Amino acid sequence: MRRALFGLAGLAVVFALWLGAFLMLNRPAVGHARDVEVADAADLPQAGDTLELMVWNLGYGGLGAGSDFTADGGTHMFPPSRQAVRENVDAIERMLADSGDVDIVLLQELAAAGPVNYWVDLRRQVNRALDGRARVFFADFKTRLMPWPLRMEHGQAIASRLGIEGADLVPLPAEDSAIFGVRRRYASVVARLPMEGGGGWTIASVHLAAFDADAAVRTRQLRELMAWAQREYESGRHVVLGGDWNLQLVETNFPHTTDERFLFWLFPFPQDALPEGWRIAADAAVPSVRTNHKPYVAGENYVTTIDGFIVSPNVAIERVAGVDLGFEHTDHQPVRVRVRALREDAE
């Protein structure tokens, strides 16, 4: 009996030590450049004056048309089935494998295998689809010290078929909330590309807060990000920021039957946050996001455009277009843009 009590006491001490370490490691909400993973690819060409980019929030592989989600007013925390996740992830892989004409792919909610996607490894399949590209990854949500199978890791990635000379991270203000003691480390992931003829591109992936009251946190994040971007532009770089802004980039009016109470997260983009000369590239004709308060039904779920790009004054927007996939395998749709660097001697 005494031996059993000593054993239980020992287990309690070990658990307490683990819990303390877990909370200590997962409580900080500031990302660091050392957390950025870079996978170089050999013999990639330098970027020219034009770039084709695509942005896509992948919804960790679990938010296909048949899914709803509790944070958006739905009733489920997890996808309908593992088979549904497999179908989502396989379709995402095929789509990305067919994106060979895109110079740079910006991804959000790129998840490794974990409980939220029934241990289907979205990140592995995406890396396979984008094989041969230089890749930059930052896990903005990561359960440090959590044992498998409860471990979760997802974040943002940049994949380029052009050479990258460096990667960086722009830390952003965090929310006070945590999930099981884990706080999301908000940041923008940056890749810098040299250009033929001198100069360079600065490309950043963006994923702002989504459910903060009155959009206070995401507005602070936006203003700090744009202040950094302005400094980057003033240093002579050509800057393109792309991602999920969680702010309505353009006014849209698609038909829907969604009750107003499920639109609590929706706020317009604050135009006064844009420094002089900066412009938004977004498609008002093809929605980039749908509500997750219920599984997707065209004409019923509210849809709008919160995914797109912002470019510096020395970058021209040649075209921008959303890609309509019917929200079949993600709750976001890709957006593509073609941009051109404006040289001082050509302006």
C-alpha positions as CSV (number, residue, x, y, z in Angstrom):
1,M,0.0,0.0,0.0
2,R,2.8,2.4,1.0
3,R,4.6,1.6,-2.2
4,A,1.5,2.4,-4.3
5,L,1.1,5.7,-2.5
6,F,4.7,6.6,-3.1
7,G,4.2,5.7,-6.7
8,L,1.1,7.9,-7.0
9,A,2.9,10.8,-5.3
10,G,5.8,10.4,-7.7
11,L,3.5,10.5,-10.7
12,A,1.8,13.6,-9.3
13,V,5.1,15.4,-9.0
14,V,6.1,14.4,-12.5
15,F,2.8,15.6,-13.8
16,A,3.1,18.9,-11.9
17,L,6.6,19.5,-13.3
18,W,5.4,18.7,-16.8
19,L,2.3,21.0,-16.5
20,G,4.5,23.9,-15.2
21,A,6.9,23.5,-18.0
22,F,4.1,23.2,-20.5
23,L,2.4,26.4,-19.4
24,M,5.7,28.2,-19.2
25,L,6.8,27.3,-22.8
26,N,3.3,27.9,-24.3
27,R,2.3,31.1,-22.5
28,P,4.6,33.5,-24.5
29,A,2.8,35.1,-27.4
30,V,5.7,36.7,-29.2
31,G,7.3,34.9,-32.2
32,H,11.0,35.0,-32.8
33,A,13.0,34.9,-36.1
34,R,14.7,31.7,-34.7
35,D,11.4,30.0,-35.0
36,V,11.3,30.4,-38.8
37,E,12.1,27.2,-40.7
38,V,13.8,27.6,-44.1
39,A,14.1,24.9,-46.7
40,D,16.4,26.1,-49.5
41,A,16.2,24.8,-53.1
42,A,19.2,24.6,-55.4
43,D,19.7,26.6,-58.6
44,L,16.6,28.7,-58.4
45,P,16.5,31.8,-60.7
46,Q,16.4,35.4,-59.6
47,A,13.1,37.2,-59.6
48,G,12.4,39.6,-62.4
49,D,10.3,42.8,-62.5
50,T,7.0,40.8,-62.5
51,L,5.7,38.3,-60.1
52,E,2.7,36.0,-60.0
53,L,1.5,35.3,-56.5
54,M,-1.3,33.2,-54.9
55,V,-2.6,33.3,-51.4
56,W,-4.7,30.6,-49.7
57,N,-5.9,29.8,-46.2
58,L,-6.1,26.0,-46.1
59,G,-8.2,25.7,-43.0
60,Y,-5.9,23.0,-41.5
61,G,-7.5,20.6,-43.9
62,G,-10.6,20.3,-41.8
63,L,-13.0,23.0,-43.1
64,G,-14.4,21.6,-46.3
65,A,-18.0,22.3,-47.4
66,G,-19.4,19.7,-45.0
67,S,-17.9,21.4,-41.9
68,D,-19.1,23.9,-39.4
69,F,-17.1,25.3,-36.5
70,T,-17.9,26.4,-33.0
71,A,-15.9,29.6,-33.0
72,D,-18.1,30.9,-35.9
73,G,-21.3,29.9,-34.2
74,G,-21.5,26.3,-35.4
75,T,-21.9,23.2,-33.3
76,H,-18.8,21.1,-34.1
77,M,-15.1,21.4,-33.0
78,F,-13.9,18.7,-35.4
79,P,-14.5,17.9,-39.1
80,P,-17.3,15.4,-40.0
81,S,-14.9,12.5,-40.5
82,R,-11.3,11.5,-41.3
83,Q,-12.4,10.6,-44.8
84,A,-13.7,14.1,-45.3
85,V,-10.3,15.5,-44.2
86,R,-8.5,13.1,-46.5
87,E,-10.6,14.3,-49.5
88,N,-9.9,17.9,-48.5
89,V,-6.2,17.4,-48.2
90,D,-5.8,15.4,-51.4
91,A,-7.7,18.1,-53.3
92,I,-5.5,20.8,-51.8
93,E,-2.4,18.9,-52.8
94,R,-3.7,18.5,-56.4
95,M,-4.5,22.2,-56.7
96,L,-1.1,23.3,-55.4
97,A,0.7,20.8,-57.6
98,D,-1.0,22.4,-60.6
99,S,0.1,25.9,-59.6
100,G,3.4,25.7,-61.4
101,D,2.9,29.1,-63.1
102,V,2.7,30.8,-59.8
103,D,6.0,32.3,-58.7
104,I,5.2,32.6,-55.0
105,V,2.5,30.8,-52.9
106,L,1.5,32.2,-49.5
107,L,-0.4,29.8,-47.2
108,Q,-2.1,30.2,-43.9
109,E,-3.4,27.5,-41.5
110,L,-0.9,24.9,-42.9
111,A,-1.2,22.1,-40.3
112,A,0.8,19.1,-39.5
113,A,-1.0,15.9,-38.4
114,G,-3.0,16.4,-35.2
115,P,-6.4,16.0,-33.6
116,V,-8.1,18.9,-35.4
117,N,-7.5,17.2,-38.8
118,Y,-7.7,13.6,-37.5
119,W,-4.0,13.1,-38.0
120,V,-4.0,13.7,-41.7
121,D,-0.7,15.5,-42.4
122,L,-1.7,18.5,-44.6
123,R,1.8,20.0,-44.3
124,R,3.5,16.9,-45.6
125,Q,1.2,16.7,-48.6
126,V,1.6,20.4,-49.4
127,N,5.4,20.2,-49.2
128,R,5.2,17.3,-51.6
129,A,3.0,19.4,-54.0
130,L,5.5,22.3,-53.8
131,D,8.6,20.1,-54.0
132,G,11.5,21.9,-55.7
133,R,10.5,25.3,-54.3
134,A,12.3,27.2,-51.6
135,R,10.0,27.2,-48.5
136,V,9.7,29.3,-45.4
137,F,7.5,28.2,-42.5
138,F,6.5,29.6,-39.1
139,A,4.3,27.7,-36.7
140,D,2.1,30.4,-35.1
141,F,0.3,27.8,-33.1
142,K,2.3,25.0,-31.6
143,T,1.7,22.8,-28.5
144,R,5.3,22.6,-27.1
145,L,5.8,19.5,-24.8
146,M,2.5,18.1,-25.8
147,P,2.9,14.3,-26.4
148,W,1.6,12.7,-29.6
149,P,-1.3,12.2,-30.4
150,L,-2.4,15.5,-28.9
151,R,0.4,17.6,-30.4
152,M,-0.7,20.4,-32.7
153,E,1.3,22.6,-35.0
154,H,0.1,24.9,-37.7
155,G,1.1,28.2,-39.2
156,Q,2.1,30.1,-42.3
157,A,4.3,29.3,-45.3
158,I,5.9,30.9,-48.3
159,A,6.9,28.7,-51.2
160,S,8.9,30.2,-54.0
161,R,10.2,28.9,-57.4
162,L,12.5,31.9,-57.3
163,G,15.6,32.3,-55.2
164,I,15.2,33.6,-51.6
165,E,18.1,35.5,-50.0
166,G,16.7,35.6,-46.5
167,A,13.7,35.0,-44.2
168,D,12.4,37.0,-41.3
169,L,9.5,37.4,-38.9
170,V,7.5,40.5,-37.9
171,P,6.0,39.9,-34.5
172,L,2.5,41.4,-34.0
173,P,0.3,42.1,-30.9
174,A,-1.4,39.1,-29.5
175,E,-4.8,38.3,-28.0
176,D,-5.1,37.6,-24.3
177,S,-6.9,34.3,-25.0
178,A,-5.4,30.9,-25.0
179,I,-6.5,27.4,-26.1
180,F,-5.7,24.8,-23.4
181,G,-3.0,27.1,-22.1
182,V,-1.4,27.7,-25.5
183,R,-1.3,31.2,-27.0
184,R,-1.1,31.9,-30.7
185,R,2.1,33.7,-31.6
186,Y,0.9,36.3,-34.1
187,A,3.5,37.3,-36.7
188,S,4.0,38.0,-40.4
189,V,6.4,35.7,-42.2
190,V,8.8,37.4,-44.6
191,A,10.9,36.2,-47.5
192,R,13.3,38.6,-49.4
193,L,14.1,37.9,-53.0
194,P,16.9,39.4,-55.0
195,M,15.9,41.0,-58.4
196,E,17.6,40.9,-61.7
197,G,19.1,44.3,-62.3
198,G,19.4,45.2,-58.6
199,G,17.0,45.9,-55.8
200,G,14.7,43.3,-54.3
201,W,11.3,42.1,-53.4
202,T,9.9,41.7,-49.9
203,I,7.1,39.2,-49.7
204,A,5.1,38.7,-46.4
205,S,2.4,36.3,-45.4
206,V,-0.3,37.8,-43.2
207,H,-2.9,36.2,-40.9
208,L,-4.5,38.6,-38.5
209,A,-6.7,37.9,-35.5
210,A,-10.3,36.8,-36.3
211,F,-12.5,37.0,-33.2
212,D,-11.2,39.9,-31.2
213,A,-13.9,42.2,-29.8
214,D,-14.5,45.3,-32.0
215,A,-11.5,44.2,-34.2
216,A,-9.3,46.0,-31.7
217,V,-6.4,43.5,-31.8
218,R,-6.4,43.0,-35.6
219,T,-6.5,46.7,-36.1
220,R,-3.4,47.1,-33.9
221,Q,-1.8,44.3,-35.8
222,L,-2.5,45.9,-39.1
223,R,-1.1,49.3,-38.1
224,E,2.1,47.8,-36.7
225,L,2.5,45.7,-39.8
226,M,2.0,48.6,-42.1
227,A,4.5,50.7,-40.2
228,W,7.0,48.0,-40.7
229,A,6.1,47.7,-44.4
230,Q,6.5,51.4,-44.9
231,R,10.0,51.2,-43.4
232,E,10.8,48.3,-45.7
233,Y,9.6,50.3,-48.7
234,E,11.6,53.4,-47.7
235,S,14.7,51.2,-47.7
236,G,14.2,50.7,-51.4
237,R,12.4,47.3,-51.4
238,H,9.3,46.4,-53.5
239,V,6.8,45.1,-51.0
240,V,3.9,42.7,-51.4
241,L,1.8,41.6,-48.3
242,G,-0.6,38.8,-48.9
243,G,-2.9,36.7,-46.8
244,D,-6.0,36.4,-44.7
245,W,-6.6,39.9,-43.2
246,N,-9.8,39.0,-41.4
247,L,-11.0,42.4,-42.5
248,Q,-13.3,43.0,-45.5
249,L,-10.9,44.2,-48.2
250,V,-13.6,45.3,-50.7
251,E,-17.3,45.9,-50.5
252,T,-19.3,42.8,-51.5
253,N,-23.0,42.0,-51.6
254,F,-23.4,38.3,-52.5
255,P,-26.9,36.7,-51.8
256,H,-27.2,34.8,-48.5
257,T,-29.7,33.9,-45.8
258,T,-27.2,34.1,-42.9
259,D,-28.5,35.6,-39.7
260,E,-26.8,38.8,-38.6
261,R,-25.7,37.3,-35.3
262,F,-23.3,35.0,-37.2
263,L,-21.5,38.0,-38.7
264,F,-20.1,39.2,-35.4
265,W,-16.5,38.8,-36.7
266,L,-17.0,41.0,-39.9
267,F,-15.4,44.4,-40.0
268,P,-14.4,46.6,-42.9
269,F,-10.7,47.3,-43.6
270,P,-9.7,50.6,-42.1
271,Q,-8.5,52.6,-45.1
272,D,-6.7,55.1,-42.9
273,A,-4.3,52.3,-41.9
274,L,-2.8,52.4,-45.4
275,P,0.2,54.7,-45.8
276,E,0.1,57.1,-48.8
277,G,0.4,55.4,-52.1
278,W,-0.2,51.8,-50.8
279,R,-3.0,49.9,-52.6
280,I,-5.2,46.8,-52.0
281,A,-5.5,44.1,-54.6
282,A,-8.6,42.0,-54.0
283,D,-11.4,40.5,-56.1
284,A,-15.0,41.8,-55.3
285,A,-16.5,39.4,-57.8
286,V,-15.3,36.1,-56.3
287,P,-15.6,35.6,-52.6
288,S,-12.6,34.4,-50.6
289,V,-14.3,33.2,-47.4
290,R,-17.6,31.8,-46.2
291,T,-19.2,31.6,-42.8
292,N,-18.7,28.4,-40.8
293,H,-21.8,28.6,-38.7
294,K,-23.2,25.7,-40.8
295,P,-22.0,23.5,-43.6
296,Y,-21.7,25.4,-46.9
297,V,-24.8,25.9,-49.1
298,A,-24.4,28.3,-51.9
299,G,-26.7,31.3,-51.5
300,E,-27.2,30.5,-47.8
301,N,-23.9,31.0,-46.1
302,Y,-22.6,34.6,-46.1
303,V,-19.5,35.0,-48.3
304,T,-17.2,38.0,-48.8
305,T,-13.6,38.9,-49.6
306,I,-11.0,39.1,-46.7
307,D,-8.1,37.4,-48.5
308,G,-5.9,39.4,-50.9
309,F,-2.8,41.6,-51.2
310,I,-1.5,45.1,-50.3
311,V,1.4,46.5,-52.3
312,S,3.8,49.4,-51.9
313,P,3.7,52.5,-54.0
314,N,6.6,51.2,-56.2
315,V,4.6,48.1,-57.3
316,A,1.9,48.1,-60.0
317,I,-1.1,45.7,-59.8
318,E,-1.5,44.2,-63.3
319,R,-4.4,41.9,-62.4
320,V,-6.1,40.2,-59.5
321,A,-8.6,37.3,-59.5
322,G,-10.2,35.0,-57.0
323,V,-10.3,31.3,-57.8
324,D,-13.8,29.9,-57.4
325,L,-13.6,26.4,-56.0
326,G,-17.1,26.4,-54.6
327,F,-15.6,26.2,-51.0
328,E,-15.6,22.5,-51.5
329,H,-12.4,21.6,-49.6
330,T,-11.6,24.8,-47.6
331,D,-13.5,27.6,-46.1
332,H,-11.3,30.1,-48.0
333,Q,-10.6,30.4,-51.7
334,P,-7.3,31.2,-53.4
335,V,-6.6,34.7,-54.7
336,R,-4.0,35.4,-57.4
337,V,-2.3,38.6,-58.3
338,R,0.2,39.7,-60.9
339,V,2.4,42.6,-59.9
340,R,5.2,44.6,-61.5
341,A,8.1,46.5,-59.9
342,L,8.1,50.2,-60.9
343,R,11.7,51.2,-61.4
344,E,12.6,54.9,-60.7
345,D,14.1,55.3,-64.2
346,A,10.9,54.0,-65.8
347,E,8.3,55.8,-63.6
